[in-house]
Amino acid sequence: MKKNFFGFTMLLAIALTACAQQKKTASRVVTTNTDAKAGEFTYVKMHRSPCFGKCPSYTIELYKDGKVKYTGMSDTKYMGTYEKKFDTKTTGTILNKFKTNRADTCSKEYTLMIADIPGIYYEFLIGGERKEIYNAHFGPIYLKNLASEIDRTIGEPGAGWVKTAEPEKRD
């Protein structure tokens, strides 16, 4: 019993410190926002991947200027790409939570522990640097919480959203 408790405690401690101990390994990308300050998140893209069943697969992109893009790919009511302009406070609050939680220090990839859980993947720009996080579902808990907050705050397309592209055709 003590052995299992000790192992669980060690695993928990490692998981909670995983992000803070990682070196930053972002690649340089060209952005239109050349005045991005160091440490400032200007863009976040969250992708929820499908599962073996009927889990919705979609991407939500948030921009510093309030622009939001939703792209439904499978098993969602809203297929295709939709856009809406939110106030900058709404998107800024979410972007700031990525900064506060130091998402830029997370690992690039976390070990997939259960094959049939829909994945959460992030891509973001911080100070003009591009960074990605794969299998965020199995990383620090705040990455999963941020995904839920994006879903609650942005939601699905509806009133005020403009459809800008039809879904991609699959072979």
HELIX and SHEET records of a PDB file:
HELIX    1   1 LYS A    2  THR A   17  1                                  16    
HELIX    2   2 THR A   88  THR A  100  1                                  13    
HELIX    3   3 ALA A  103  THR A  105  5                                   3    
HELIX    4   4 ALA A  136  PHE A  138  5                                   3    
HELIX    5   5 ILE A  141  ILE A  154  1                                  14    
SHEET    1   A 8 SER A  27  ARG A  28  0                                        
SHEET    2   A 8 GLU A 129  ILE A 133 -1                                        
SHEET    3   A 8 ILE A 120  ILE A 126 -1                                        
SHEET    4   A 8 PHE A  41  ARG A  48 -1                                        
SHEET    5   A 8 SER A  57  TYR A  63 -1                                        
SHEET    6   A 8 LYS A  67  SER A  74 -1                                        
SHEET    7   A 8 GLY A  80  LYS A  85 -1                                        
SHEET    8   A 8 VAL A 162  ALA A 165 -1                                        
END                                                                             
